[in-house]
Amino acid sequence: MKRILITGAGSYIGTSVDLYLAQWPERYRVDTVDMVDGSWREKSFTGYDVVFHVAGIAHSDTGNVSEERKALYYRVNTELTVETAQKAKHEGVKQ
């Protein structure tokens, strides 16, 4: 059985993938984690085969937003992704 952790609990893509994989409960075990408040850093990624990272800020028009908002997009969509990948690698996740 493949163990999958989906980041971005409640996201459109994460929820859709979770529902799709639920068709094969004997093949996939799916958990989700919310990335909003930082408590995800305390969750162990050990034992998961896959971390499917879909947490992020979507639907941005960076041409019409403040520099502060652009910085937030960068922190969430870039730095959070890198931090998540590093944690996954450090804790033995292969994908």
FILO-587596 format. One line per 8 residues: their letters; for each residue x, y, z of N, C-alpha, C, O. Coordinates in steps of 0.1 Angstrom, whole numbers, plus 5000, padded with zeros to 4 digits. Last residue first. Example, Ala and Ser with C-alpha at 12.3 -4.5 7.8 and 13.67 -1.06 7.14 Angstrom:
BEGIN
SA	5128,4978,5071,5137,4989,5071,5129,5000,5079,5134,5011,5080 ~ 5132,4943,5078,5123,4955,5078,5132,4967,5078,5142,4967,5085
***
This chain:
BEGIN
QKVGEHKA	5092,5104,4970,5086,5112,4960,5080,5124,4966,5074,5132,4959 ~ 5104,5094,4993,5111,5092,4981,5105,5100,4969,5112,5104,4960 ~ 5112,5105,5026,5102,5104,5016,5109,5103,5002,5117,5111,4999 ~ 5130,5109,5047,5130,5096,5039,5119,5094,5029,5118,5083,5024 ~ 5133,5133,5060,5126,5122,5067,5123,5110,5059,5115,5101,5062 ~ 5146,5148,5041,5153,5145,5054,5146,5134,5061,5153,5126,5068 ~ 5126,5151,5022,5138,5144,5019,5145,5139,5032,5150,5128,5033 ~ 5107,5166,5037,5103,5153,5031,5116,5145,5028,5117,5133,5032
KQATEVTL	5121,5189,5042,5116,5181,5053,5113,5167,5048,5117,5157,5054 ~ 5125,5198,5015,5137,5195,5024,5133,5186,5036,5140,5177,5039 ~ 5098,5203,5008,5107,5193,5001,5119,5189,5009,5122,5177,5009 ~ 5091,5224,5025,5084,5211,5025,5092,5200,5019,5093,5189,5024 ~ 5109,5244,5017,5110,5238,5031,5103,5225,5032,5108,5216,5039 ~ 5100,5248,4991,5114,5243,4993,5115,5237,5007,5121,5226,5009 ~ 5074,5257,4996,5076,5245,4988,5090,5239,4991,5092,5227,4992 ~ 5079,5280,5011,5072,5269,5017,5074,5256,5009,5075,5245,5015
ETNVRYYL	5092,5296,4990,5099,5292,5002,5092,5280,5010,5099,5271,5015 ~ 5070,5296,4970,5084,5292,4968,5091,5287,4980,5095,5275,4981 ~ 5045,5303,4979,5046,5294,4967,5060,5290,4964,5062,5281,4956 ~ 5050,5318,5003,5041,5306,5003,5044,5297,4991,5045,5285,4993 ~ 5068,5338,4995,5070,5330,5007,5062,5317,5007,5067,5306,5010 ~ 5055,5349,4972,5068,5342,4971,5071,5333,4983,5075,5322,4981 ~ 5031,5359,4984,5031,5349,4973,5044,5341,4972,5044,5329,4971 ~ 5044,5379,5000,5036,5367,5006,5035,5356,4996,5037,5344,5000
AKREESVN	5054,5396,4981,5063,5389,4990,5056,5377,4997,5063,5367,4999 ~ 5030,5405,4970,5039,5398,4962,5049,5390,4970,5052,5378,4967 ~ 5021,5419,4992,5013,5408,4988,5022,5399,4979,5021,5387,4979 ~ 5040,5440,4993,5038,5431,5005,5031,5418,5001,5035,5407,5005 ~ 5035,5453,4969,5048,5445,4971,5047,5436,4983,5053,5425,4982 ~ 5001,5447,4959,5012,5454,4966,5024,5446,4966,5024,5434,4964 ~ 4989,5440,4926,4990,5438,4940,5001,5445,4946,5011,5449,4939 ~ 4988,5437,4898,4978,5446,4905,4978,5444,4920,4968,5446,4926
GTDSHAIG	5005,5418,4889,5006,5432,4883,4997,5442,4890,4999,5454,4889 ~ 4998,5394,4899,5009,5401,4906,5011,5415,4900,5019,5423,4906 ~ 4972,5380,4906,4975,5390,4895,4986,5399,4900,4983,5410,4905 ~ 4966,5347,4915,4972,5360,4918,4974,5368,4905,4979,5362,4895 ~ 4955,5321,4919,4947,5332,4913,4953,5346,4917,4945,5355,4921 ~ 4968,5307,4950,4965,5307,4935,4958,5320,4931,4954,5328,4940 ~ 4992,5298,4972,4983,5309,4969,4981,5309,4954,4990,5310,4946 ~ 4994,5264,4985,4999,5276,4978,4988,5286,4977,4976,5284,4980
AVHFVVDY	4998,5229,4985,4995,5241,4993,5001,5253,4986,5012,5253,4981 ~ 5005,5206,4973,4997,5215,4966,4992,5227,4974,4983,5234,4969 ~ 5026,5180,4973,5026,5194,4978,5017,5203,4969,5022,5206,4958 ~ 5026,5150,4983,5020,5157,4972,5017,5171,4976,5007,5173,4983 ~ 5049,5128,4992,5043,5140,4997,5039,5148,4984,5047,5152,4976 ~ 5050,5093,4994,5048,5105,4985,5044,5116,4994,5035,5115,5002 ~ 5053,5075,5014,5060,5072,5001,5061,5084,4992,5070,5087,4985 ~ 5059,5079,5048,5051,5083,5036,5060,5079,5024,5072,5081,5024
GTFSKERW	5076,5075,5069,5067,5064,5065,5058,5067,5053,5052,5058,5048 ~ 5079,5108,5081,5084,5094,5081,5073,5084,5078,5063,5085,5084 ~ 5069,5132,5086,5067,5127,5072,5072,5113,5070,5071,5107,5060 ~ 5054,5143,5115,5064,5135,5109,5060,5131,5095,5048,5126,5093 ~ 5046,5176,5123,5041,5163,5118,5053,5156,5112,5060,5161,5104 ~ 5056,5201,5128,5057,5191,5139,5052,5177,5134,5055,5167,5141 ~ 5049,5216,5106,5064,5213,5109,5066,5202,5119,5076,5196,5120 ~ 5023,5221,5108,5027,5210,5100,5041,5206,5102,5045,5195,5100
SGDVMDVT	5019,5245,5121,5020,5233,5129,5024,5221,5121,5027,5210,5127 ~ 5016,5267,5104,5030,5262,5108,5031,5250,5116,5041,5244,5118 ~ 4991,5274,5095,4996,5279,5108,5010,5275,5112,5015,5279,5123 ~ 4987,5262,5069,4985,5276,5072,4992,5281,5084,4999,5291,5084 ~ 4987,5236,5060,5000,5243,5060,4999,5257,5066,5009,5264,5067 ~ 4973,5206,5069,4971,5220,5066,4984,5227,5068,4991,5224,5078 ~ 4974,5174,5054,4979,5183,5064,4977,5197,5060,4980,5201,5048 ~ 4960,5141,5049,4962,5155,5045,4967,5163,5057,4965,5160,5068
DVRYREPW	4966,5108,5036,4964,5118,5048,4966,5132,5042,4973,5133,5032 ~ 4957,5078,5021,4960,5092,5019,4957,5100,5032,4946,5098,5038 ~ 4968,5048,5009,4963,5055,5021,4967,5069,5021,4979,5072,5019 ~ 4960,5027,4982,4965,5040,4987,4959,5044,5000,4947,5042,5003 ~ 4950,5001,4978,4963,5005,4971,4969,5018,4977,4981,5019,4977 ~ 4926,4998,4989,4935,4987,4992,4949,4991,4986,4959,4984,4989 ~ 4911,5019,4980,4915,5019,4994,4926,5008,4997,4933,5010,5007 ~ 4905,5033,4954,4914,5021,4956,4919,5021,4970,4931,5023,4972
QALYLDVS	4891,5056,4955,4885,5045,4948,4893,5032,4950,4887,5021,4947 ~ 4906,5075,4966,4898,5068,4975,4890,5056,4968,4885,5047,4975 ~ 4918,5089,4946,4925,5078,4951,4917,5069,4961,4920,5058,4963 ~ 4898,5109,4943,4901,5100,4932,4908,5088,4937,4904,5076,4934 ~ 4899,5123,4967,4887,5116,4963,4889,5106,4952,4883,5095,4952 ~ 4926,5133,4965,4922,5124,4976,4909,5116,4973,4909,5104,4975 ~ 4923,5150,4943,4932,5138,4942,4929,5128,4954,4928,5116,4951 ~ 4905,5169,4953,4902,5161,4941,4910,5148,4940,4905,5137,4937
TGIYSGAG	4920,5179,4975,4907,5173,4977,4903,5164,4965,4899,5153,4967 ~ 4941,5191,4960,4943,5181,4970,4931,5173,4973,4932,5160,4974 ~ 4928,5210,4944,4935,5199,4938,4937,5188,4948,4935,5176,4945 ~ 4915,5226,4964,4908,5220,4953,4915,5208,4947,4909,5197,4946 ~ 4924,5221,4998,4926,5227,4985,4918,5220,4975,4915,5208,4976 ~ 4921,5207,5022,4910,5215,5018,4912,5222,5004,4903,5229,4999 ~ 4955,5209,5030,4942,5203,5033,4931,5213,5029,4931,5225,5032 ~ 4982,5211,5020,4971,5220,5016,4958,5214,5018,4950,5214,5009
TILIRKM	4996,5180,5011,4997,5192,5018,4986,5202,5012,4982,5200,5001 ~ 4991,5146,5015,4988,5158,5006,4988,5170,5015,4982,5171,5025 ~ 5009,5117,5015,5005,5129,5023,5003,5140,5014,5012,5144,5006 ~ 5004,5083,5011,5005,5096,5005,5001,5107,5014,4991,5105,5021 ~ 5016,5050,5008,5011,5061,5018,5014,5074,5012,5026,5077,5008 ~ 5006,5022,4991,5013,5034,4990,5007,5044,5000,4995,5047,4999 ~ 5008,4988,5000,5000,5000,5000,5009,5012,5000,5018,5014,5008
***
